[in-house]
């Protein structure tokens, strides 16, 4: 889906059944679709 559309933001659950949100970000990075997606955490600075 990400190869056909280019969303500016993706909201995901941190506890999905198959993979968690961090694993989703890792898989997007591995696919090189978005080489450096920003992943906010509780300690992130806006």
TAQUIWO-V910278 format. One record per backbone hydrogen bond with DSSP energy under -0.5 kcal/mol. NH is the residue of the N-H (numbers start at 1). CO is the residue of the C=O. E is the energy in kcal/mol with one decimal. If there is no record, write none. Layout:
nh;co;e
NH;CO;E
NH;CO;E
This chain:
nh;co;e
4;1;-0.8
5;1;-1.7
16;13;-0.5
24;20;-1.8
25;21;-2.0
26;22;-2.3
27;23;-2.4
28;24;-2.1
29;25;-2.4
30;26;-2.5
31;27;-1.8
32;28;-0.5
32;29;-1.1
33;28;-1.2
34;28;-0.7
37;34;-0.8
40;38;-0.6
44;41;-2.1
